[in-house]
Amino acid sequence: MTSRRRFLATSATLTLLAPFTRLAVAAPNPDARFVLVILRGGLDGLAAVPAYAEPQYAALRGPLALARPGEEGGVLDLDGTFGLHPALANVHALYKAKQALVLHATASPYRERSHFDAQNVLENGGATPNATVDGWLNRALATLAGDAPQAVALADTVPLVLRGELAVTSWAPSRLPESDDDTLARVRRLYEAADPALAASLSSALAAREIAGDAGDANMGARGGQAVAPLASAAARFLASPDGPRVAVLDVGGWDTHANQGGAQGALALRLRALDAGLEMLKSELGANWQSTSVLVVTEFGRTVAANGTRGTDHGTAGCAFLVGGAVAGGRVIADWPGLATRDLHEGRDLRATTDLRALLKGVLHERFGVAEAALARTVFPASDAIAPIEGLSA
């Protein structure tokens, strides 16, 4: 049997996480654009980024195992050790163009299996559920004071990660029939006469609708990754607007795959394909602005290594995260790989977390927006001095 040490030694392009030196001071970049995509429900990291060269992979995954590169329905090779699900063809192209990297065997500090609590920890930036009442992204931008970029939430409600003292805007496509311009003009005049605060809110909403254009006409009732495309299109319009926001958060549900998850084809493959198409749409519609953009895709936890009795996966621990964009120093898989042998699994069932997701978040915030090291360790991610930021993420 191949040992974990030998497995890692034969992975030529696997990037191991080493001790990090103190961060250099970074100045805020006024052209930097950042998109956070939250996949709610728990993306199966071993499906999205299978460790196909791991000796135990195929046996443990059973009916969910993907074929090796070059075979029918096989994974898209990354580095001879890891690959991408075949539905992620656009992400694979970005990886080859050195505009995408993968962080594997990663998780927030949360180690239980509640969606609600795991999402709360992912967004609050602390170590426990309800550790803070605001979100790490809002706190990070607030530390920049007058240099803070505008932020927009592409969601029905502003997600926790963007809530806090810094004012943000939100937009979601309406599911109701569009009001005609004459009706809106009358409502605006009524608000202006009766309530200036309401008038200001209406003006802000109408400005957001003007920027988003017809992105709201797409089917927002679709589940899972199918809802990414209209949000991505709207995000691109906001970020490309000369006076628009530079930070966007996309909130996408439907990633809980307890039953009939599928392999190269099936329910999860459809979601991944739609996510892949959404990321490609974001790149296409941003145009030249793509070169200054970083897109971070995260989820609240991974899923069990083995399939359950209904050919799905249950709530797990470690998974993967993606960082893509023209501003990303990609073409790498970053992982301190724990192995899939039974003794290496968390509680005998999950991929074990070896990298705190906050290390990636810190690295992105410092390099793209110049958030100070002290602020990252104590304000943005409270009591996280021991979590060193990952460096060298930006091109």
Secondary structure, 3 states (H helix, E strand, C coil): CCCHHHHHHCCCCEECCCCCCCCCCCCCCCCCEEEEEEECCCCCHHHHCCCCCCCCHHHHHHHHCCECCCCCCECEECCCCCEECCCCHHHHHHHHCCCEEEEEEEECCCCCCCHHHHHHHHHHCCCCCCCCCCCHHHHHHHCCHHHCCCEEEECCCCCHHHCCCCCCEEECCCCCCCCCHHHHHHHHHHHHHHCHHHHHHHHHHHHHHHHHHHHHHCCCCCCHHHHHHHHHHHHHHHHHCCCCCCEEEEEECCCCCCCCCCCCCCHHHHHHHHHHHHHHHHHHHHHHHHHHEEEEEEECCCEECCCCCCCCCCECCCEEEEEECCCECCCEEECCCCCCCHHHCECCCECCCCEEHHHHHHHHHHHHHCCCHHHHHHHHCCCCCCCCCCCCCEC
